[in-house]
Amino acid sequence: MWWETGVRARAEAGVFAVFAELPRLVWTALGISWRADRLRTGVVAAATVGAGVMAAFGLLATQRVLVELFAGGPTADKVRAALPALAVLAVLAATVALRAGMGIATGYAQNGLTPRVSREVERGLFEVSTAVRLEAFDADAFADDMERASRGTESTIGLVQSSMNLLAGLAGLLAVAAAVIVIHPLLLLALLVATVPNAWASLRAGHLRYQTYTAGSVRRRRLWLLHKLMAERASAPELRSYGLRRFLLDQYDRVMQVETDIQLALARRVTTTTTVGAIVGGLATGTVYALLGLLLLDGQIPLAAAATCVIAVQSAQRSLAIATFQVDHVYTEGQHFGDYTGFMNRADAYLPTSNGPVAAADPDRLRELTVNEVSLRYPDRDDPAVDGVTLTITAGQTVAFVGENGSGKTTLAAMIASLRAPTEGNIEWNGRPLPDWDVDGLRARIAVVTQEYHKWPFTAATNIAIGDVDSEARQDRIEAAAGRAVAHDMINELPHGYETLLDRTFARGQDLSGGQWQRITAARGFLRDAELLIMDEPSSALDPRAEDALFQTIRDRRGRATTILITHRLANVRHADRIFVLHHGRLVEAGTHADLVATGGRYAELFALQAAGYDANLAEGHQHSPTSH
């Protein structure tokens, strides 16, 4: 899939490509940190640079002291000659407390950056995930990419902290390198030979870990799904009634066996890589010391320089241990952060299109809604879900979309609600295509009661109030909407009335039956009193009395507002001004109930099937009734 090409390219990058990428990753981390908190970022940067400068001066002062002490002449004269350098060392020694304080300040600043960076990055992800069009969630690889992007938000914190620590380690290395160049330029080459092997091994190990992580997205999602199935309340009843415990545990064992084998193979490869790096690094360090001995015997460098170089190599190895560890972390966390930034960039293709510098107009009150040869094809589907549908709805009408399962009713309604964009044709609001109107203004005039409603983990009042978040959530409006949805009395019977939390996973939370949830959902749709109300199977779980009251509320909207009904219970749409019959995505019939029954087509057949069931039940009831004898 094209969606995965960016991730695959990163996973297949070589170790040398990582070196080229490190500056960009560090710069990105610094940019994130700077935007999140400039003061704390400045403190960390100043402390890091200051520590490096003091380390360089300390090494150079040590070298100068040794040069003077190893020089010829009386001891007293040598000590007096070394006094300036000793004074520098004394000053630097006095700054040990200052360096410790700088370390504390750095730690405090980094800890303060963590929540700020996390908020900025995570909120950016949620801004995109809540703005993309619905078709983004139809893409096969979108869920995998989203999962990796979520991991990337966590890695941003690690990337920022590791980048700061890496800069501290590099500052120490640069200080040593500067001192070594002053002593003897050839020693710099020896220093590189001693430090590069471990750095390469760490980068290679991080690269192997990231490749394994990238390949495991599907396994992680499957494990997450199995965790939910085995541990959540929603699946608990069927798990027990169908005896699924052993089946699900077997599924878990299979996935975890594959994951365990992969992790063990990764551990072997990483251990081998780091061991080879340590061995080569040890040999290289020995070579450096041998080179120092040769240069000393050959008279190329004085004894003081050689002694200083030994100190420099040890200091470099300490700084290298920090830098190498952080390079591994910067690279690994940077790759995960790259998943985040890659997702954000690719998600742009799914964001609603803009009208450019010209602001889209706010829609007028609905007069006419026109669907012109509209089609929609889902990804990887051969047949279109909606195929060339044309229809017109006039303001104030109550219309119905009917048809068998999979006929395209819900998809057509989603396009009318501007939740999906047609792949062909267009939909017009008052003669103007939907994309030409301001999308927020358009959706403010439309309310949608979905068939697959979400059980929001809020109070009953909030569950209704979210139907119109732009208006004041007054209690009288909420209760009026609940009354129209036959939900008011039911809510008052809950332990805390409208303030009852509708989620059993929290203390004092309550759960509702399917029919009760459906009333809450309908109330959410009624709260806005929208010009266009779309109700998709609003009564599938309601008892007959509640269903009759709900449809009476819907009928009361006729002539005042527009309603689109989607239902399989055809008796509820007999009073609709217009009934549109869909079959395999195509509009096959349209008319009033009387017209369609008289035509004797598909609608008449479906209505007769349902009516026959009721008639048979009624007849059977009369036969067994005492008054029928």
C-alpha positions as CSV (number, residue, x, y, z in Angstrom):
1,M,0.0,0.0,0.0
2,W,1.2,3.5,-0.8
3,W,0.5,4.5,2.8
4,E,3.3,2.3,4.0
5,T,6.0,3.3,1.6
6,G,7.4,6.0,3.8
7,V,7.6,3.7,6.8
8,R,9.2,0.9,4.7
9,A,11.8,3.3,3.4
10,R,12.9,4.3,6.9
11,A,13.1,0.7,8.0
12,E,15.3,-0.2,5.1
13,A,17.7,2.7,5.5
14,G,21.3,1.8,6.2
15,V,23.4,2.8,9.2
16,F,25.3,5.4,7.3
17,A,21.9,7.0,6.3
18,V,21.2,7.2,10.0
19,F,24.3,9.5,10.5
20,A,22.9,11.7,7.8
21,E,19.5,11.8,9.5
22,L,20.7,12.5,13.0
23,P,21.2,16.2,12.6
24,R,17.6,16.6,11.3
25,L,16.2,14.6,14.1
26,V,18.0,16.6,16.7
27,W,17.0,19.8,15.1
28,T,13.4,18.7,15.0
29,A,13.5,17.7,18.7
30,L,15.0,21.1,19.6
31,G,12.3,22.8,17.6
32,I,9.6,20.9,19.4
33,S,11.1,21.7,22.7
34,W,11.5,25.4,21.8
35,R,7.9,25.7,20.8
36,A,6.7,23.9,24.0
37,D,8.8,26.0,26.5
38,R,11.5,28.4,25.4
39,L,12.8,29.1,28.9
40,R,13.4,25.5,29.9
41,T,14.9,24.8,26.5
42,G,17.3,27.7,26.9
43,V,18.3,26.5,30.4
44,V,19.2,23.1,29.0
45,A,21.1,24.5,26.1
46,A,23.1,26.9,28.2
47,A,23.9,24.3,30.8
48,T,25.0,21.8,28.1
49,V,27.3,24.3,26.4
50,G,28.7,25.5,29.7
51,A,29.6,22.0,30.8
52,G,31.4,21.4,27.5
53,V,33.4,24.6,27.7
54,M,34.5,23.9,31.3
55,A,35.5,20.4,30.3
56,A,37.7,21.7,27.5
57,F,39.4,24.3,29.6
58,G,40.0,21.7,32.3
59,L,41.7,19.3,29.9
60,L,43.9,22.1,28.4
61,A,44.8,23.4,31.9
62,T,45.7,19.8,32.9
63,Q,48.0,19.5,29.9
64,R,49.7,22.8,30.6
65,V,50.4,21.8,34.2
66,L,51.9,18.5,33.2
67,V,54.1,20.2,30.5
68,E,55.5,22.6,33.1
69,L,56.0,19.9,35.8
70,F,57.8,17.6,33.3
71,A,60.0,20.3,32.0
72,G,63.7,20.5,33.0
73,G,64.9,22.6,35.9
74,P,64.5,22.9,39.7
75,T,61.2,21.7,41.1
76,A,60.4,25.1,42.6
77,D,60.8,26.8,39.3
78,K,58.6,24.2,37.6
79,V,55.9,24.7,40.1
80,R,56.0,28.5,39.8
81,A,55.8,28.1,35.9
82,A,52.7,25.9,36.4
83,L,51.0,28.3,38.7
84,P,48.8,30.0,36.0
85,A,47.5,26.7,34.8
86,L,47.1,25.5,38.4
87,A,45.1,28.7,39.1
88,V,42.8,27.8,36.1
89,L,42.4,24.3,37.5
90,A,41.6,25.7,41.0
91,V,38.9,27.9,39.5
92,L,37.5,25.0,37.6
93,A,37.6,22.9,40.7
94,A,35.7,25.6,42.5
95,T,33.0,25.4,39.8
96,V,32.3,21.8,40.6
97,A,29.4,23.0,42.7
98,L,28.3,25.2,39.9
99,R,28.4,22.3,37.5
100,A,26.4,20.2,39.9
101,G,23.9,23.0,40.1
102,M,23.7,23.2,36.3
103,G,23.0,19.5,36.3
104,I,20.1,19.9,38.7
105,A,18.8,22.8,36.6
106,T,19.1,20.7,33.5
107,G,17.2,17.8,35.0
108,Y,14.5,20.2,36.4
109,A,14.1,21.8,33.0
110,Q,13.9,18.5,31.1
111,N,11.3,17.2,33.6
112,G,9.3,20.4,33.1
113,L,9.5,20.0,29.3
114,T,8.0,16.5,29.3
115,P,4.3,17.3,29.9
116,R,4.5,20.4,27.7
117,V,6.0,18.5,24.8
118,S,3.6,15.6,25.3
119,R,0.6,17.9,25.1
120,E,1.7,19.7,22.0
121,V,2.5,16.6,20.0
122,E,-0.5,14.5,21.2
123,R,-2.9,17.3,20.6
124,G,-1.6,17.7,17.1
125,L,-2.3,14.1,16.4
126,F,-5.9,14.4,17.8
127,E,-6.5,17.6,15.8
128,V,-5.7,15.6,12.6
129,S,-7.5,12.3,13.6
130,T,-10.7,14.2,14.4
131,A,-10.6,16.3,11.2
132,V,-9.9,13.7,8.5
133,R,-12.8,12.6,6.4
134,L,-14.5,9.3,7.1
135,E,-12.9,7.6,4.1
136,A,-9.6,7.7,5.8
137,F,-10.8,5.0,8.2
138,D,-11.7,2.9,5.2
139,A,-8.1,2.7,4.0
140,D,-6.6,-0.7,4.9
141,A,-3.3,0.6,6.2
142,F,-4.7,3.7,8.0
143,A,-5.2,1.8,11.3
144,D,-1.6,0.5,11.2
145,D,-0.2,3.9,10.4
146,M,-2.3,5.5,13.2
147,E,-1.0,2.9,15.7
148,R,2.6,3.8,14.8
149,A,1.8,7.5,15.0
150,S,0.4,7.0,18.5
151,R,3.6,5.4,19.5
152,G,5.4,8.3,17.9
153,T,3.7,10.8,20.3
154,E,5.2,8.9,23.2
155,S,8.6,8.8,21.5
156,T,8.7,12.5,21.1
157,I,9.4,12.9,24.8
158,G,12.2,10.4,24.5
159,L,13.5,12.1,21.4
160,V,13.7,15.5,23.1
161,Q,15.3,14.2,26.2
162,S,17.8,11.9,24.3
163,S,18.7,14.8,22.0
164,M,19.5,17.0,25.0
165,N,21.6,14.3,26.6
166,L,23.2,13.6,23.2
167,L,24.2,17.2,23.0
168,A,25.7,17.0,26.4
169,G,27.8,14.0,25.4
170,L,28.8,15.6,22.2
171,A,29.9,18.7,24.1
172,G,32.2,16.5,26.1
173,L,33.6,14.8,23.0
174,L,34.1,18.1,21.2
175,A,35.9,19.5,24.3
176,V,38.2,16.5,24.3
177,A,38.7,16.7,20.5
178,A,39.6,20.4,20.8
179,A,42.1,19.7,23.5
180,V,43.7,16.8,21.7
181,I,44.1,18.9,18.5
182,V,46.0,21.5,20.5
183,I,48.2,18.8,22.0
184,H,48.9,16.9,18.7
185,P,46.6,16.7,15.6
186,L,47.5,13.0,15.0
187,L,45.9,12.1,18.3
188,L,42.5,13.1,17.0
189,L,42.6,10.3,14.4
190,A,43.5,7.9,17.2
191,L,40.7,9.1,19.2
192,L,38.2,8.5,16.4
193,V,39.5,5.0,15.9
194,A,38.9,4.3,19.6
195,T,35.3,5.7,19.6
196,V,33.7,4.9,16.3
197,P,33.2,1.0,16.7
198,N,30.9,1.4,19.7
199,A,29.0,4.1,18.0
200,W,28.4,2.0,14.9
201,A,27.3,-1.0,17.0
202,S,24.8,1.1,18.9
203,L,23.3,2.5,15.7
204,R,23.1,-0.9,14.1
205,A,21.4,-2.3,17.2
206,G,18.9,0.5,17.2
207,H,18.2,0.0,13.5
208,L,17.5,-3.7,14.1
209,R,15.1,-2.9,16.9
210,Y,13.2,-0.4,14.7
211,Q,13.0,-2.8,11.8
212,T,11.4,-5.4,14.1
213,Y,9.0,-2.9,15.5
214,T,7.9,-1.7,12.1
215,A,7.1,-5.2,11.0
216,G,5.0,-5.9,14.1
217,S,2.2,-3.4,13.7
218,V,-0.4,-6.0,12.8
219,R,0.7,-8.3,15.6
220,R,0.4,-5.5,18.2
221,R,-3.0,-4.5,17.0
222,R,-4.1,-8.2,17.2
223,L,-2.8,-8.5,20.7
224,W,-4.5,-5.3,21.7
225,L,-7.7,-6.6,20.3
226,L,-7.3,-9.9,22.2
227,H,-6.6,-8.0,25.4
228,K,-9.9,-6.1,25.0
229,L,-11.9,-9.2,24.1
230,M,-10.6,-11.1,27.2
231,A,-10.6,-8.2,29.7
232,E,-13.5,-5.9,28.9
233,R,-17.1,-5.9,30.2
234,A,-18.7,-5.6,26.7
235,S,-17.4,-9.0,25.5
236,A,-17.6,-10.8,28.9
237,P,-21.2,-12.2,28.5
238,E,-20.7,-13.8,25.1
239,L,-17.2,-15.0,26.0
240,R,-18.8,-17.1,28.8
241,S,-22.0,-18.1,27.1
242,Y,-20.2,-19.5,24.1
243,G,-17.3,-20.9,26.1
244,L,-14.7,-18.8,24.2
245,R,-12.1,-18.7,27.0
246,R,-9.9,-21.5,25.6
247,F,-10.4,-20.3,22.0
248,L,-9.2,-16.7,22.8
249,L,-6.3,-18.0,25.0
250,D,-5.2,-20.2,22.1
251,Q,-5.3,-17.2,19.8
252,Y,-3.2,-15.2,22.3
253,D,-0.7,-18.0,22.6
254,R,-0.3,-18.3,18.8
255,V,0.3,-14.6,18.3
256,M,2.6,-14.4,21.4
257,Q,4.6,-17.4,20.2
258,V,5.4,-15.6,17.0
259,E,6.2,-12.4,18.8
260,T,8.4,-14.2,21.3
261,D,10.3,-16.0,18.6
262,I,10.9,-12.7,16.8
263,Q,12.0,-10.9,20.0
264,L,14.5,-13.7,20.8
265,A,15.9,-13.6,17.3
266,L,16.2,-9.8,17.7
267,A,18.0,-10.2,21.1
268,R,20.5,-12.6,19.5
269,R,21.3,-10.2,16.6
270,V,21.5,-7.1,18.9
271,T,23.8,-9.0,21.4
272,T,26.1,-10.1,18.6
273,T,26.3,-6.6,17.2
274,T,27.0,-4.9,20.5
275,T,29.6,-7.6,21.4
276,V,31.4,-7.2,18.1
277,G,31.4,-3.4,18.6
278,A,32.8,-3.7,22.2
279,I,35.6,-6.1,21.0
280,V,36.6,-3.9,18.1
281,G,36.4,-0.8,20.4
282,G,38.7,-2.5,23.0
283,L,41.2,-3.4,20.3
284,A,41.0,0.2,18.9
285,T,41.7,1.6,22.4
286,G,44.7,-0.6,22.8
287,T,45.9,0.5,19.4
288,V,45.6,4.2,20.6
289,Y,47.8,3.5,23.6
290,A,50.3,1.6,21.5
291,L,50.4,4.6,19.1
292,L,51.0,6.9,22.0
293,G,53.9,4.8,23.1
294,L,55.5,4.9,19.7
295,L,55.1,8.6,19.4
296,L,56.6,9.0,22.8
297,L,59.5,6.8,22.0
298,D,60.1,8.5,18.7
299,G,60.1,11.9,20.4
300,Q,57.1,13.1,18.4
301,I,55.2,14.2,21.5
302,P,56.4,15.1,25.0
303,L,55.6,13.0,28.0
304,A,53.1,15.6,29.3
305,A,51.2,15.4,26.0
306,A,51.1,11.6,26.2
307,A,49.8,11.7,29.8
308,T,47.2,14.3,28.8
309,C,46.2,12.2,25.9
310,V,45.6,9.2,28.2
311,I,43.3,11.4,30.3
312,A,41.6,12.6,27.1
313,V,41.0,9.1,25.9
314,Q,39.4,8.1,29.2
315,S,37.3,11.3,29.2
316,A,36.3,10.7,25.6
317,Q,35.3,7.1,26.4
318,R,33.0,8.4,29.2
319,S,31.5,11.0,27.0
320,L,31.3,8.4,24.2
321,A,29.3,6.1,26.5
322,I,26.8,8.9,27.0
323,A,26.8,9.9,23.4
324,T,26.6,6.4,22.0
325,F,23.7,5.4,24.3
326,Q,21.9,8.6,23.4
327,V,22.6,8.2,19.6
328,D,20.8,4.8,19.8
329,H,17.9,6.4,21.6
330,V,17.7,9.5,19.3
331,Y,17.7,7.2,16.3
332,T,15.2,4.8,17.6
333,E,12.9,7.4,19.0
334,G,13.4,9.5,15.9
335,Q,12.2,6.7,13.7
336,H,9.0,6.4,15.8
337,F,8.7,10.2,15.7
338,G,9.1,9.9,11.9
339,D,6.1,7.7,11.9
340,Y,4.2,10.4,13.6
341,T,5.3,13.2,11.3
342,G,4.8,10.9,8.3
343,F,1.3,10.2,9.4
344,M,0.6,13.8,9.9
345,N,1.9,14.6,6.4
346,R,0.0,11.8,4.6
347,A,-3.2,12.6,6.5
348,D,-3.3,15.9,4.7
349,A,-4.7,14.1,1.8
350,Y,-7.8,13.2,3.9
351,L,-8.4,16.6,5.4
352,P,-11.4,18.5,4.1
353,T,-10.5,20.6,1.0
354,S,-10.2,24.3,1.4
355,N,-11.7,27.0,-0.8
356,G,-8.3,28.8,-0.8
357,P,-8.1,32.4,0.3
358,V,-11.8,33.0,-0.3
359,A,-13.9,32.0,2.7
360,A,-16.7,29.6,2.0
361,A,-20.2,31.0,2.4
362,D,-22.5,30.0,5.3
363,P,-25.4,28.0,4.0
364,D,-28.9,29.5,3.8
365,R,-31.8,27.8,5.4
366,L,-32.6,24.7,3.5
367,R,-35.1,25.1,0.7
368,E,-34.1,22.1,-1.6
369,L,-31.6,19.3,-1.4
370,T,-30.6,17.7,-4.8
371,V,-28.6,14.6,-5.3
372,N,-27.2,14.5,-8.9
373,E,-25.9,11.1,-10.3
374,V,-24.1,10.4,-7.1
375,S,-21.9,7.3,-6.7
376,L,-19.5,6.2,-4.0
377,R,-17.1,3.3,-4.2
378,Y,-15.2,2.1,-1.1
379,P,-11.5,1.1,-1.4
380,D,-10.9,-2.4,-2.6
381,R,-14.6,-3.0,-3.5
382,D,-15.5,-4.0,-6.9
383,D,-19.1,-2.8,-6.8
384,P,-20.1,0.8,-5.8
385,A,-22.0,1.2,-2.5
386,V,-24.1,3.9,-4.2
387,D,-24.4,3.9,-7.9
388,G,-25.7,6.9,-9.9
389,V,-28.5,8.0,-7.5
390,T,-30.5,11.1,-8.4
391,L,-33.3,12.5,-6.2
392,T,-34.7,15.8,-4.8
393,I,-35.9,16.6,-1.3
394,T,-37.9,19.7,-0.6
395,A,-37.7,21.6,2.7
396,G,-40.3,20.4,5.2
397,Q,-40.7,16.9,3.7
398,T,-40.3,13.7,5.6
399,V,-38.7,11.2,3.2
400,A,-37.6,7.6,3.7
401,F,-34.7,5.5,2.3
402,V,-35.7,1.8,2.4
403,G,-34.2,-1.3,1.0
404,E,-32.5,-4.6,2.0
405,N,-29.3,-4.7,3.9
406,G,-26.3,-3.4,1.9
407,S,-28.5,-1.4,-0.5
408,G,-26.6,1.8,0.1
409,K,-29.1,3.7,2.4
410,T,-26.6,4.6,5.1
411,T,-23.9,5.5,2.7
412,L,-26.2,7.8,0.7
413,A,-27.3,9.5,4.0
414,A,-23.7,10.0,5.0
415,M,-22.9,11.8,1.8
416,I,-26.0,14.0,2.2
417,A,-24.8,14.8,5.8
418,S,-21.4,15.9,4.2
419,L,-19.6,13.1,6.2
420,R,-18.5,11.4,3.0
421,A,-17.6,12.8,-0.4
422,P,-19.1,11.2,-3.5
423,T,-16.6,9.7,-6.0
424,E,-18.9,10.8,-8.8
425,G,-21.7,13.3,-9.1
426,N,-22.6,16.0,-6.5
427,I,-25.0,16.9,-3.8
428,E,-26.5,20.5,-3.8
429,W,-27.9,22.5,-0.9
430,N,-30.2,25.2,-2.3
431,G,-28.6,24.7,-5.8
432,R,-25.0,24.9,-4.6
433,P,-22.7,21.9,-4.2
434,L,-21.9,21.0,-0.6
435,P,-18.2,21.6,-0.9
436,D,-18.9,25.2,-1.8
437,W,-20.5,25.9,1.6
438,D,-18.7,26.3,4.9
439,V,-18.6,22.7,6.2
440,D,-19.0,23.7,9.8
441,G,-21.9,26.0,9.0
442,L,-23.5,23.2,6.9
443,R,-23.1,20.5,9.7
444,A,-24.6,23.0,12.2
445,R,-27.9,22.7,10.2
446,I,-27.9,18.9,10.0
447,A,-28.4,16.4,12.9
448,V,-27.5,12.7,12.4
449,V,-28.7,9.9,14.5
450,T,-26.5,7.0,13.4
451,Q,-27.4,3.3,13.4
452,E,-24.0,2.4,15.0
453,Y,-24.2,5.0,17.8
454,H,-21.4,5.4,20.2
455,K,-21.9,4.9,24.0
456,W,-20.1,8.1,25.2
457,P,-18.7,7.6,28.7
458,F,-20.4,10.8,30.1
459,T,-23.4,11.6,32.2
460,A,-26.9,11.2,30.7
461,A,-27.2,15.0,30.4
462,T,-23.8,15.4,28.7
463,N,-24.7,12.5,26.3
464,I,-27.6,14.5,25.1
465,A,-25.9,17.9,25.3
466,I,-23.1,16.9,22.9
467,G,-25.7,17.0,20.2
468,D,-25.3,20.7,20.1
469,V,-22.0,21.7,21.7
470,D,-22.1,25.2,20.2
471,S,-25.1,26.2,22.2
472,E,-25.6,26.6,25.9
473,A,-26.4,23.2,27.5
474,R,-29.4,24.4,29.5
475,Q,-31.2,21.7,31.5
476,D,-34.6,22.7,30.1
477,R,-33.4,22.1,26.5
478,I,-31.8,18.8,27.5
479,E,-35.0,17.6,29.2
480,A,-37.2,18.7,26.3
481,A,-35.1,16.8,23.8
482,A,-35.2,13.7,26.1
483,G,-39.0,14.1,26.3
484,R,-39.3,14.1,22.5
485,A,-37.2,10.9,22.4
486,V,-39.3,9.2,25.1
487,A,-36.2,9.2,27.4
488,H,-37.1,11.7,30.1
489,D,-38.9,9.3,32.5
490,M,-36.3,6.6,31.9
491,I,-33.4,9.0,32.8
492,N,-35.2,10.2,36.0
493,E,-35.4,6.6,37.1
494,L,-31.6,6.3,37.0
495,P,-29.8,6.5,40.4
496,H,-28.6,10.1,39.9
497,G,-31.1,11.1,37.2
498,Y,-29.5,13.2,34.4
499,E,-26.2,13.3,36.3
500,T,-25.8,9.5,36.2
501,L,-22.5,8.4,34.6
502,L,-23.3,6.0,31.7
503,D,-20.2,3.8,32.0
504,R,-19.9,0.9,34.4
505,T,-16.1,0.9,34.2
506,F,-16.2,3.9,36.6
507,A,-17.4,4.1,40.2
508,R,-21.1,4.6,40.5
509,G,-21.5,4.3,36.7
510,Q,-24.5,2.7,35.1
511,D,-25.1,0.9,31.9
512,L,-28.2,1.0,29.8
513,S,-30.0,-1.5,27.6
514,G,-29.9,-1.2,23.8
515,G,-33.3,0.5,23.7
516,Q,-32.4,2.9,26.5
517,W,-29.2,3.9,24.7
518,Q,-31.3,4.4,21.5
519,R,-33.5,6.8,23.3
520,I,-30.5,8.8,24.5
521,T,-29.1,8.9,20.9
522,A,-32.4,10.1,19.5
523,A,-32.6,12.8,22.2
524,R,-29.1,13.9,21.1
525,G,-30.4,14.3,17.5
526,F,-33.6,16.2,18.7
527,L,-31.6,18.7,20.8
528,R,-30.3,20.7,17.9
529,D,-33.8,20.9,16.3
530,A,-31.9,20.9,13.0
531,E,-33.3,21.9,9.6
532,L,-32.3,18.5,8.3
533,L,-32.6,15.5,10.6
534,I,-31.2,12.1,9.4
535,M,-32.3,9.1,11.5
536,D,-30.8,5.8,10.7
537,E,-32.7,2.9,12.2
538,P,-33.7,5.0,15.2
539,S,-36.1,2.4,16.7
540,S,-34.5,-1.0,16.0
541,A,-34.2,-1.7,19.8
542,L,-37.3,0.2,21.1
543,D,-40.4,-1.4,22.5
544,P,-43.6,-0.8,20.6
545,R,-44.9,1.9,22.9
546,A,-41.6,3.9,22.8
547,E,-41.3,3.3,19.0
548,D,-44.8,4.7,18.4
549,A,-44.1,7.8,20.5
550,L,-40.8,8.4,18.7
551,F,-42.3,8.3,15.3
552,Q,-45.1,10.6,16.4
553,T,-42.3,13.1,17.3
554,I,-40.8,12.6,13.8
555,R,-44.2,13.1,12.1
556,D,-44.6,16.4,14.1
557,R,-41.7,17.8,12.1
558,R,-43.5,17.6,8.8
559,G,-43.9,21.0,7.1
560,R,-41.6,22.6,9.7
561,A,-38.3,20.8,9.1
562,T,-36.9,18.1,6.8
563,T,-36.4,14.5,8.0
564,I,-34.7,11.6,6.3
565,L,-35.7,8.2,7.8
566,I,-33.8,4.9,7.2
567,T,-35.7,1.9,8.6
568,H,-36.6,-1.6,7.8
569,R,-40.0,-1.3,9.6
570,L,-41.9,-0.1,6.6
571,A,-45.1,0.5,8.6
572,N,-43.3,3.5,10.1
573,V,-42.8,5.2,6.7
574,R,-46.3,5.0,5.4
575,H,-46.9,8.7,6.1
576,A,-43.6,9.8,4.5
577,D,-44.0,12.4,1.8
578,R,-41.6,10.5,-0.4
579,I,-40.1,7.0,-0.2
580,F,-36.9,6.1,-2.1
581,V,-36.2,2.4,-2.6
582,L,-32.6,1.4,-3.1
583,H,-31.3,-2.0,-4.3
584,H,-27.6,-2.8,-4.7
585,G,-26.7,0.9,-4.5
586,R,-29.2,2.0,-7.2
587,L,-32.4,4.0,-6.8
588,V,-35.0,1.6,-8.2
589,E,-38.3,3.1,-7.0
590,A,-39.6,6.4,-5.7
591,G,-43.1,7.6,-4.6
592,T,-45.6,7.7,-1.8
593,H,-46.6,4.6,0.1
594,A,-49.8,4.3,-1.9
595,D,-48.1,4.8,-5.2
596,L,-45.4,2.2,-4.5
597,V,-47.9,-0.4,-3.2
598,A,-50.1,0.1,-6.3
599,T,-47.1,-0.3,-8.5
600,G,-46.4,-3.8,-7.1
601,G,-42.7,-3.5,-7.2
602,R,-39.9,-4.2,-4.7
603,Y,-41.4,-2.0,-2.0
604,A,-44.8,-3.6,-2.3
605,E,-43.1,-7.0,-2.0
606,L,-41.2,-6.1,1.1
607,F,-44.2,-4.4,2.7
608,A,-46.4,-7.4,2.0
609,L,-43.9,-9.7,3.6
610,Q,-43.9,-7.7,6.8
611,A,-47.7,-7.2,6.8
612,A,-48.2,-10.9,6.3
613,G,-46.2,-11.6,9.4
614,Y,-48.4,-9.2,11.5
615,D,-51.6,-10.5,9.9
616,A,-50.7,-14.1,10.6
617,N,-49.9,-13.2,14.2
618,L,-53.2,-11.3,14.6
619,A,-55.1,-14.2,13.1
620,E,-53.5,-16.7,15.4
621,G,-54.2,-14.5,18.3
622,H,-57.9,-14.3,17.4
623,Q,-58.1,-18.1,17.1
624,H,-56.8,-18.6,20.6
625,S,-58.7,-15.7,22.1
626,P,-61.7,-16.7,24.4
627,T,-63.9,-14.2,22.6
628,S,-63.4,-15.9,19.2
629,H,-65.3,-19.0,20.2
